[in-house]
Structures are given as C-alpha cells and as structure tokens.
Amino acid sequence: MATSLVAHITGTVWKIEKRVGDAVAAGESVVIIESMKMEMPVESSVSGKVIEIRCVEGQGVEEGAVLAVIG
C-alpha cells in the first residue's frame, strides 16, 4: 500500500534527499523544506521504496501538498 508524504508547512523545497527507487526507513528524511529561514525535514512515516517524487528543488509548496509517495 502506498503512503503519501505531505508538506507539514508552507515553504520552498530546499533539497530532495531521495530519488525514485531508493529505499527509505521510517523516520528517515526524504525532502527538506525551507520556511522562515529554517530547514525542516519531511520524514517518511513508513519503510519502503520511493515510488514517486512530486516536487522539484526550488518549488514553492503549500501545507498538505503531496511531495512523494512511498510504497
């Protein structure tokens, strides 16, 4: 079952740490969002593989936007 990884705050995608096909552990950072001059990791809640990345570095994102899909 796929799990969507969502932005927990409005900001800018500062860095994408994983790519499609990469393994990811629960609690591991997948994307880092910059907001108010602070870098905040967006961590996976499940272990699995990155199925899809739905953002690019430098992109503005709203709270709740799907950034990646883990399966």
PDB file of N, CA, C and O in Angstrom:
ATOM      1  N   MET A   1       0.824  -1.176   0.000  1.00  0.00           N
ATOM      2  CA  MET A   1       0.000   0.000   0.000  1.00  0.00           C
ATOM      3  C   MET A   1       0.876   1.252   0.000  1.00  0.00           C
ATOM      4  O   MET A   1       1.840   1.340   0.761  1.00  0.00           O
ATOM      5  N   ALA A   2       0.543   2.206  -0.844  1.00  0.00           N
ATOM      6  CA  ALA A   2       1.334   3.424  -0.973  1.00  0.00           C
ATOM      7  C   ALA A   2       0.953   4.438   0.099  1.00  0.00           C
ATOM      8  O   ALA A   2      -0.210   4.543   0.490  1.00  0.00           O
ATOM      9  N   THR A   3       1.951   5.181   0.565  1.00  0.00           N
ATOM     10  CA  THR A   3       1.755   6.227   1.560  1.00  0.00           C
ATOM     11  C   THR A   3       2.243   7.548   0.988  1.00  0.00           C
ATOM     12  O   THR A   3       3.365   7.632   0.489  1.00  0.00           O
ATOM     13  N   SER A   4       1.406   8.581   1.056  1.00  0.00           N
ATOM     14  CA  SER A   4       1.796   9.898   0.566  1.00  0.00           C
ATOM     15  C   SER A   4       2.563  10.648   1.654  1.00  0.00           C
ATOM     16  O   SER A   4       2.177  10.644   2.823  1.00  0.00           O
ATOM     17  N   LEU A   5       3.639  11.280   1.250  1.00  0.00           N
ATOM     18  CA  LEU A   5       4.447  12.104   2.141  1.00  0.00           C
ATOM     19  C   LEU A   5       4.059  13.557   1.849  1.00  0.00           C
ATOM     20  O   LEU A   5       4.261  14.037   0.734  1.00  0.00           O
ATOM     21  N   VAL A   6       3.511  14.249   2.830  1.00  0.00           N
ATOM     22  CA  VAL A   6       2.978  15.597   2.597  1.00  0.00           C
ATOM     23  C   VAL A   6       3.776  16.667   3.331  1.00  0.00           C
ATOM     24  O   VAL A   6       4.406  16.404   4.355  1.00  0.00           O
ATOM     25  N   ALA A   7       3.734  17.876   2.785  1.00  0.00           N
ATOM     26  CA  ALA A   7       4.379  19.027   3.420  1.00  0.00           C
ATOM     27  C   ALA A   7       3.614  19.382   4.685  1.00  0.00           C
ATOM     28  O   ALA A   7       2.390  19.511   4.653  1.00  0.00           O
ATOM     29  N   HIS A   8       4.307  19.538   5.776  1.00  0.00           N
ATOM     30  CA  HIS A   8       3.674  19.887   7.040  1.00  0.00           C
ATOM     31  C   HIS A   8       3.664  21.395   7.278  1.00  0.00           C
ATOM     32  O   HIS A   8       3.165  21.866   8.300  1.00  0.00           O
ATOM     33  N   ILE A   9       4.219  22.148   6.323  1.00  0.00           N
ATOM     34  CA  ILE A   9       4.278  23.603   6.429  1.00  0.00           C
ATOM     35  C   ILE A   9       4.427  24.179   5.023  1.00  0.00           C
ATOM     36  O   ILE A   9       4.956  23.517   4.130  1.00  0.00           O
ATOM     37  N   THR A  10       3.965  25.399   4.829  1.00  0.00           N
ATOM     38  CA  THR A  10       4.159  26.090   3.559  1.00  0.00           C
ATOM     39  C   THR A  10       5.603  26.564   3.485  1.00  0.00           C
ATOM     40  O   THR A  10       6.135  27.105   4.455  1.00  0.00           O
ATOM     41  N   GLY A  11       6.240  26.359   2.329  1.00  0.00           N
ATOM     42  CA  GLY A  11       7.628  26.779   2.173  1.00  0.00           C
ATOM     43  C   GLY A  11       8.148  26.458   0.793  1.00  0.00           C
ATOM     44  O   GLY A  11       7.381  26.333  -0.162  1.00  0.00           O
ATOM     45  N   THR A  12       9.461  26.325   0.693  1.00  0.00           N
ATOM     46  CA  THR A  12      10.144  26.025  -0.558  1.00  0.00           C
ATOM     47  C   THR A  12      10.916  24.726  -0.403  1.00  0.00           C
ATOM     48  O   THR A  12      11.580  24.508   0.610  1.00  0.00           O
ATOM     49  N   VAL A  13      10.829  23.864  -1.409  1.00  0.00           N
ATOM     50  CA  VAL A  13      11.603  22.620  -1.387  1.00  0.00           C
ATOM     51  C   VAL A  13      13.073  23.012  -1.512  1.00  0.00           C
ATOM     52  O   VAL A  13      13.514  23.501  -2.552  1.00  0.00           O
ATOM     53  N   TRP A  14      13.817  22.790  -0.439  1.00  0.00           N
ATOM     54  CA  TRP A  14      15.223  23.175  -0.402  1.00  0.00           C
ATOM     55  C   TRP A  14      16.107  22.058  -0.965  1.00  0.00           C
ATOM     56  O   TRP A  14      17.042  22.316  -1.723  1.00  0.00           O
ATOM     57  N   LYS A  15      15.797  20.812  -0.584  1.00  0.00           N
ATOM     58  CA  LYS A  15      16.610  19.682  -1.038  1.00  0.00           C
ATOM     59  C   LYS A  15      15.771  18.414  -1.065  1.00  0.00           C
ATOM     60  O   LYS A  15      14.979  18.159  -0.157  1.00  0.00           O
ATOM     61  N   ILE A  16      15.951  17.626  -2.113  1.00  0.00           N
ATOM     62  CA  ILE A  16      15.329  16.303  -2.195  1.00  0.00           C
ATOM     63  C   ILE A  16      16.438  15.295  -1.907  1.00  0.00           C
ATOM     64  O   ILE A  16      17.411  15.203  -2.655  1.00  0.00           O
ATOM     65  N   GLU A  17      16.288  14.548  -0.830  1.00  0.00           N
ATOM     66  CA  GLU A  17      17.354  13.659  -0.373  1.00  0.00           C
ATOM     67  C   GLU A  17      17.257  12.250  -0.935  1.00  0.00           C
ATOM     68  O   GLU A  17      18.233  11.501  -0.878  1.00  0.00           O
ATOM     69  N   LYS A  18      16.106  11.870  -1.475  1.00  0.00           N
ATOM     70  CA  LYS A  18      15.917  10.533  -2.034  1.00  0.00           C
ATOM     71  C   LYS A  18      15.440  10.645  -3.477  1.00  0.00           C
ATOM     72  O   LYS A  18      14.892  11.670  -3.883  1.00  0.00           O
ATOM     73  N   ARG A  19      15.652   9.599  -4.233  1.00  0.00           N
ATOM     74  CA  ARG A  19      15.219   9.530  -5.628  1.00  0.00           C
ATOM     75  C   ARG A  19      14.282   8.338  -5.799  1.00  0.00           C
ATOM     76  O   ARG A  19      14.234   7.453  -4.945  1.00  0.00           O
ATOM     77  N   VAL A  20      13.548   8.318  -6.892  1.00  0.00           N
ATOM     78  CA  VAL A  20      12.662   7.194  -7.190  1.00  0.00           C
ATOM     79  C   VAL A  20      13.482   5.906  -7.188  1.00  0.00           C
ATOM     80  O   VAL A  20      14.539   5.832  -7.815  1.00  0.00           O
ATOM     81  N   GLY A  21      12.984   4.894  -6.479  1.00  0.00           N
ATOM     82  CA  GLY A  21      13.663   3.604  -6.378  1.00  0.00           C
ATOM     83  C   GLY A  21      14.522   3.457  -5.140  1.00  0.00           C
ATOM     84  O   GLY A  21      14.907   2.341  -4.789  1.00  0.00           O
ATOM     85  N   ASP A  22      14.834   4.556  -4.470  1.00  0.00           N
ATOM     86  CA  ASP A  22      15.646   4.487  -3.256  1.00  0.00           C
ATOM     87  C   ASP A  22      14.858   3.862  -2.108  1.00  0.00           C
ATOM     88  O   ASP A  22      13.652   4.071  -1.983  1.00  0.00           O
ATOM     89  N   ALA A  23      15.550   3.101  -1.282  1.00  0.00           N
ATOM     90  CA  ALA A  23      14.941   2.566  -0.060  1.00  0.00           C
ATOM     91  C   ALA A  23      14.888   3.674   0.975  1.00  0.00           C
ATOM     92  O   ALA A  23      15.773   4.528   1.035  1.00  0.00           O
ATOM     93  N   VAL A  24      13.841   3.653   1.792  1.00  0.00           N
ATOM     94  CA  VAL A  24      13.689   4.646   2.849  1.00  0.00           C
ATOM     95  C   VAL A  24      13.167   3.946   4.101  1.00  0.00           C
ATOM     96  O   VAL A  24      12.282   3.094   4.026  1.00  0.00           O
ATOM     97  N   ALA A  25      13.722   4.315   5.245  1.00  0.00           N
ATOM     98  CA  ALA A  25      13.282   3.759   6.528  1.00  0.00           C
ATOM     99  C   ALA A  25      12.313   4.724   7.190  1.00  0.00           C
ATOM    100  O   ALA A  25      12.356   5.930   6.945  1.00  0.00           O
ATOM    101  N   ALA A  26      11.444   4.188   8.024  1.00  0.00           N
ATOM    102  CA  ALA A  26      10.529   5.039   8.792  1.00  0.00           C
ATOM    103  C   ALA A  26      11.361   6.025   9.610  1.00  0.00           C
ATOM    104  O   ALA A  26      12.321   5.631  10.273  1.00  0.00           O
ATOM    105  N   GLY A  27      10.999   7.288   9.565  1.00  0.00           N
ATOM    106  CA  GLY A  27      11.718   8.317  10.296  1.00  0.00           C
ATOM    107  C   GLY A  27      12.845   8.968   9.513  1.00  0.00           C
ATOM    108  O   GLY A  27      13.453   9.929   9.984  1.00  0.00           O
ATOM    109  N   GLU A  28      13.131   8.455   8.324  1.00  0.00           N
ATOM    110  CA  GLU A  28      14.210   8.991   7.500  1.00  0.00           C
ATOM    111  C   GLU A  28      13.712  10.182   6.673  1.00  0.00           C
ATOM    112  O   GLU A  28      12.594  10.172   6.158  1.00  0.00           O
ATOM    113  N   SER A  29      14.551  11.191   6.558  1.00  0.00           N
ATOM    114  CA  SER A  29      14.213  12.389   5.804  1.00  0.00           C
ATOM    115  C   SER A  29      14.221  12.102   4.299  1.00  0.00           C
ATOM    116  O   SER A  29      15.144  11.473   3.782  1.00  0.00           O
ATOM    117  N   VAL A  30      13.184  12.571   3.609  1.00  0.00           N
ATOM    118  CA  VAL A  30      13.080  12.397   2.160  1.00  0.00           C
ATOM    119  C   VAL A  30      13.232  13.744   1.453  1.00  0.00           C
ATOM    120  O   VAL A  30      13.890  13.838   0.417  1.00  0.00           O
ATOM    121  N   VAL A  31      12.626  14.774   2.015  1.00  0.00           N
ATOM    122  CA  VAL A  31      12.647  16.121   1.444  1.00  0.00           C
ATOM    123  C   VAL A  31      12.919  17.102   2.580  1.00  0.00           C
ATOM    124  O   VAL A  31      12.500  16.876   3.715  1.00  0.00           O
ATOM    125  N   ILE A  32      13.622  18.192   2.268  1.00  0.00           N
ATOM    126  CA  ILE A  32      13.819  19.259   3.247  1.00  0.00           C
ATOM    127  C   ILE A  32      13.137  20.509   2.705  1.00  0.00           C
ATOM    128  O   ILE A  32      13.380  20.928   1.573  1.00  0.00           O
ATOM    129  N   ILE A  33      12.275  21.097   3.539  1.00  0.00           N
ATOM    130  CA  ILE A  33      11.566  22.317   3.185  1.00  0.00           C
ATOM    131  C   ILE A  33      12.185  23.476   3.955  1.00  0.00           C
ATOM    132  O   ILE A  33      12.486  23.361   5.143  1.00  0.00           O
ATOM    133  N   GLU A  34      12.369  24.600   3.255  1.00  0.00           N
ATOM    134  CA  GLU A  34      12.843  25.816   3.901  1.00  0.00           C
ATOM    135  C   GLU A  34      11.645  26.739   4.084  1.00  0.00           C
ATOM    136  O   GLU A  34      10.906  27.014   3.140  1.00  0.00           O
ATOM    137  N   SER A  35      11.469  27.208   5.306  1.00  0.00           N
ATOM    138  CA  SER A  35      10.391  28.138   5.610  1.00  0.00           C
ATOM    139  C   SER A  35      10.856  29.065   6.724  1.00  0.00           C
ATOM    140  O   SER A  35      11.370  28.608   7.744  1.00  0.00           O
ATOM    141  N   MET A  36      10.679  30.339   6.532  1.00  0.00           N
ATOM    142  CA  MET A  36      11.084  31.341   7.531  1.00  0.00           C
ATOM    143  C   MET A  36      12.560  31.177   7.914  1.00  0.00           C
ATOM    144  O   MET A  36      12.923  31.298   9.084  1.00  0.00           O
ATOM    145  N   LYS A  37      13.396  30.902   6.922  1.00  0.00           N
ATOM    146  CA  LYS A  37      14.846  30.745   7.081  1.00  0.00           C
ATOM    147  C   LYS A  37      15.233  29.557   7.959  1.00  0.00           C
ATOM    148  O   LYS A  37      16.335  29.509   8.504  1.00  0.00           O
ATOM    149  N   MET A  38      14.312  28.601   8.088  1.00  0.00           N
ATOM    150  CA  MET A  38      14.600  27.373   8.834  1.00  0.00           C
ATOM    151  C   MET A  38      14.444  26.189   7.886  1.00  0.00           C
ATOM    152  O   MET A  38      13.536  26.170   7.055  1.00  0.00           O
ATOM    153  N   GLU A  39      15.322  25.209   8.010  1.00  0.00           N
ATOM    154  CA  GLU A  39      15.238  23.990   7.215  1.00  0.00           C
ATOM    155  C   GLU A  39      14.538  22.918   8.042  1.00  0.00           C
ATOM    156  O   GLU A  39      14.954  22.603   9.157  1.00  0.00           O
ATOM    157  N   MET A  40      13.461  22.360   7.473  1.00  0.00           N
ATOM    158  CA  MET A  40      12.683  21.360   8.199  1.00  0.00           C
ATOM    159  C   MET A  40      12.568  20.083   7.376  1.00  0.00           C
ATOM    160  O   MET A  40      12.027  20.107   6.270  1.00  0.00           O
ATOM    161  N   PRO A  41      13.072  18.966   7.904  1.00  0.00           N
ATOM    162  CA  PRO A  41      12.971  17.709   7.166  1.00  0.00           C
ATOM    163  C   PRO A  41      11.537  17.183   7.143  1.00  0.00           C
ATOM    164  O   PRO A  41      10.792  17.319   8.114  1.00  0.00           O
ATOM    165  N   VAL A  42      11.175  16.588   6.028  1.00  0.00           N
ATOM    166  CA  VAL A  42       9.903  15.878   5.907  1.00  0.00           C
ATOM    167  C   VAL A  42      10.277  14.402   5.909  1.00  0.00           C
ATOM    168  O   VAL A  42      10.901  13.907   4.970  1.00  0.00           O
ATOM    169  N   GLU A  43       9.890  13.704   6.973  1.00  0.00           N
ATOM    170  CA  GLU A  43      10.318  12.326   7.194  1.00  0.00           C
ATOM    171  C   GLU A  43       9.230  11.336   6.794  1.00  0.00           C
ATOM    172  O   GLU A  43       8.038  11.625   6.897  1.00  0.00           O
ATOM    173  N   SER A  44       9.658  10.178   6.342  1.00  0.00           N
ATOM    174  CA  SER A  44       8.723   9.118   5.991  1.00  0.00           C
ATOM    175  C   SER A  44       8.157   8.487   7.253  1.00  0.00           C
ATOM    176  O   SER A  44       8.880   8.267   8.224  1.00  0.00           O
ATOM    177  N   SER A  45       6.877   8.200   7.234  1.00  0.00           N
ATOM    178  CA  SER A  45       6.251   7.535   8.382  1.00  0.00           C
ATOM    179  C   SER A  45       6.312   6.014   8.259  1.00  0.00           C
ATOM    180  O   SER A  45       5.968   5.296   9.198  1.00  0.00           O
ATOM    181  N   VAL A  46       6.753   5.525   7.090  1.00  0.00           N
ATOM    182  CA  VAL A  46       6.822   4.089   6.832  1.00  0.00           C
ATOM    183  C   VAL A  46       8.148   3.730   6.173  1.00  0.00           C
ATOM    184  O   VAL A  46       8.822   4.592   5.609  1.00  0.00           O
ATOM    185  N   SER A  47       8.517   2.465   6.245  1.00  0.00           N
ATOM    186  CA  SER A  47       9.669   1.959   5.496  1.00  0.00           C
ATOM    187  C   SER A  47       9.188   1.461   4.146  1.00  0.00           C
ATOM    188  O   SER A  47       8.064   0.977   4.020  1.00  0.00           O
ATOM    189  N   GLY A  48      10.034   1.579   3.143  1.00  0.00           N
ATOM    190  CA  GLY A  48       9.677   1.098   1.810  1.00  0.00           C
ATOM    191  C   GLY A  48      10.600   1.677   0.770  1.00  0.00           C
ATOM    192  O   GLY A  48      11.763   1.970   1.047  1.00  0.00           O
ATOM    193  N   LYS A  49      10.074   1.842  -0.443  1.00  0.00           N
ATOM    194  CA  LYS A  49      10.829   2.439  -1.548  1.00  0.00           C
ATOM    195  C   LYS A  49      10.096   3.656  -2.049  1.00  0.00           C
ATOM    196  O   LYS A  49       8.868   3.728  -2.010  1.00  0.00           O
ATOM    197  N   VAL A  50      10.870   4.612  -2.521  1.00  0.00           N
ATOM    198  CA  VAL A  50      10.277   5.810  -3.113  1.00  0.00           C
ATOM    199  C   VAL A  50       9.698   5.426  -4.468  1.00  0.00           C
ATOM    200  O   VAL A  50      10.425   5.008  -5.369  1.00  0.00           O
ATOM    201  N   ILE A  51       8.381   5.573  -4.603  1.00  0.00           N
ATOM    202  CA  ILE A  51       7.688   5.247  -5.850  1.00  0.00           C
ATOM    203  C   ILE A  51       7.617   6.464  -6.767  1.00  0.00           C
ATOM    204  O   ILE A  51       7.725   6.352  -7.988  1.00  0.00           O
ATOM    205  N   GLU A  52       7.432   7.628  -6.145  1.00  0.00           N
ATOM    206  CA  GLU A  52       7.216   8.838  -6.925  1.00  0.00           C
ATOM    207  C   GLU A  52       7.693  10.057  -6.142  1.00  0.00           C
ATOM    208  O   GLU A  52       7.509  10.134  -4.928  1.00  0.00           O
ATOM    209  N   ILE A  53       8.306  11.008  -6.845  1.00  0.00           N
ATOM    210  CA  ILE A  53       8.652  12.313  -6.287  1.00  0.00           C
ATOM    211  C   ILE A  53       7.788  13.326  -7.027  1.00  0.00           C
ATOM    212  O   ILE A  53       7.816  13.381  -8.256  1.00  0.00           O
ATOM    213  N   ARG A  54       7.024  14.124  -6.293  1.00  0.00           N
ATOM    214  CA  ARG A  54       6.084  15.062  -6.915  1.00  0.00           C
ATOM    215  C   ARG A  54       6.484  16.523  -6.722  1.00  0.00           C
ATOM    216  O   ARG A  54       5.631  17.410  -6.772  1.00  0.00           O
ATOM    217  N   CYS A  55       7.764  16.778  -6.504  1.00  0.00           N
ATOM    218  CA  CYS A  55       8.238  18.153  -6.349  1.00  0.00           C
ATOM    219  C   CYS A  55       9.639  18.253  -6.934  1.00  0.00           C
ATOM    220  O   CYS A  55      10.277  17.245  -7.235  1.00  0.00           O
ATOM    221  N   VAL A  56      10.103  19.484  -7.088  1.00  0.00           N
ATOM    222  CA  VAL A  56      11.466  19.742  -7.546  1.00  0.00           C
ATOM    223  C   VAL A  56      12.096  20.760  -6.599  1.00  0.00           C
ATOM    224  O   VAL A  56      11.395  21.544  -5.960  1.00  0.00           O
ATOM    225  N   GLU A  57      13.413  20.738  -6.516  1.00  0.00           N
ATOM    226  CA  GLU A  57      14.109  21.695  -5.659  1.00  0.00           C
ATOM    227  C   GLU A  57      13.817  23.114  -6.140  1.00  0.00           C
ATOM    228  O   GLU A  57      13.848  23.393  -7.338  1.00  0.00           O
ATOM    229  N   GLY A  58      13.538  23.990  -5.206  1.00  0.00           N
ATOM    230  CA  GLY A  58      13.221  25.375  -5.521  1.00  0.00           C
ATOM    231  C   GLY A  58      11.731  25.651  -5.676  1.00  0.00           C
ATOM    232  O   GLY A  58      11.321  26.806  -5.781  1.00  0.00           O
ATOM    233  N   GLN A  59      10.928  24.607  -5.692  1.00  0.00           N
ATOM    234  CA  GLN A  59       9.480  24.740  -5.867  1.00  0.00           C
ATOM    235  C   GLN A  59       8.815  25.195  -4.574  1.00  0.00           C
ATOM    236  O   GLN A  59       9.137  24.697  -3.495  1.00  0.00           O
ATOM    237  N   GLY A  60       7.897  26.132  -4.685  1.00  0.00           N
ATOM    238  CA  GLY A  60       7.084  26.521  -3.540  1.00  0.00           C
ATOM    239  C   GLY A  60       5.990  25.489  -3.326  1.00  0.00           C
ATOM    240  O   GLY A  60       5.382  25.017  -4.286  1.00  0.00           O
ATOM    241  N   VAL A  61       5.738  25.139  -2.078  1.00  0.00           N
ATOM    242  CA  VAL A  61       4.692  24.165  -1.763  1.00  0.00           C
ATOM    243  C   VAL A  61       3.818  24.687  -0.624  1.00  0.00           C
ATOM    244  O   VAL A  61       4.279  25.415   0.255  1.00  0.00           O
ATOM    245  N   GLU A  62       2.567  24.300  -0.665  1.00  0.00           N
ATOM    246  CA  GLU A  62       1.613  24.655   0.380  1.00  0.00           C
ATOM    247  C   GLU A  62       1.532  23.513   1.404  1.00  0.00           C
ATOM    248  O   GLU A  62       1.826  22.362   1.083  1.00  0.00           O
ATOM    249  N   GLU A  63       1.140  23.834   2.608  1.00  0.00           N
ATOM    250  CA  GLU A  63       0.921  22.812   3.624  1.00  0.00           C
ATOM    251  C   GLU A  63      -0.082  21.797   3.106  1.00  0.00           C
ATOM    252  O   GLU A  63      -1.135  22.176   2.592  1.00  0.00           O
ATOM    253  N   GLY A  64       0.229  20.504   3.232  1.00  0.00           N
ATOM    254  CA  GLY A  64      -0.648  19.436   2.781  1.00  0.00           C
ATOM    255  C   GLY A  64      -0.365  18.936   1.373  1.00  0.00           C
ATOM    256  O   GLY A  64      -0.947  17.940   0.944  1.00  0.00           O
ATOM    257  N   ALA A  65       0.526  19.615   0.646  1.00  0.00           N
ATOM    258  CA  ALA A  65       0.870  19.178  -0.713  1.00  0.00           C
ATOM    259  C   ALA A  65       1.619  17.851  -0.655  1.00  0.00           C
ATOM    260  O   ALA A  65       2.478  17.657   0.205  1.00  0.00           O
ATOM    261  N   VAL A  66       1.293  16.936  -1.574  1.00  0.00           N
ATOM    262  CA  VAL A  66       1.984  15.649  -1.638  1.00  0.00           C
ATOM    263  C   VAL A  66       3.354  15.870  -2.288  1.00  0.00           C
ATOM    264  O   VAL A  66       3.448  16.371  -3.408  1.00  0.00           O
ATOM    265  N   LEU A  67       4.417  15.487  -1.564  1.00  0.00           N
ATOM    266  CA  LEU A  67       5.785  15.669  -2.042  1.00  0.00           C
ATOM    267  C   LEU A  67       6.356  14.400  -2.639  1.00  0.00           C
ATOM    268  O   LEU A  67       7.134  14.453  -3.592  1.00  0.00           O
ATOM    269  N   ALA A  68       5.972  13.250  -2.079  1.00  0.00           N
ATOM    270  CA  ALA A  68       6.493  11.967  -2.534  1.00  0.00           C
ATOM    271  C   ALA A  68       5.513  10.863  -2.155  1.00  0.00           C
ATOM    272  O   ALA A  68       4.632  11.039  -1.313  1.00  0.00           O
ATOM    273  N   VAL A  69       5.701   9.718  -2.809  1.00  0.00           N
ATOM    274  CA  VAL A  69       4.882   8.547  -2.495  1.00  0.00           C
ATOM    275  C   VAL A  69       5.829   7.405  -2.154  1.00  0.00           C
ATOM    276  O   VAL A  69       6.755   7.109  -2.910  1.00  0.00           O
ATOM    277  N   ILE A  70       5.594   6.767  -1.015  1.00  0.00           N
ATOM    278  CA  ILE A  70       6.409   5.653  -0.534  1.00  0.00           C
ATOM    279  C   ILE A  70       5.562   4.394  -0.603  1.00  0.00           C
ATOM    280  O   ILE A  70       4.400   4.399  -0.196  1.00  0.00           O
ATOM    281  N   GLY A  71       6.142   3.314  -1.119  1.00  0.00           N
ATOM    282  CA  GLY A  71       5.386   2.061  -1.229  1.00  0.00           C
ATOM    283  C   GLY A  71       6.170   0.880  -0.725  1.00  0.00           C
ATOM    284  O   GLY A  71       5.673  -0.246  -0.750  1.00  0.00           O
TER     285      GLY A  71
END
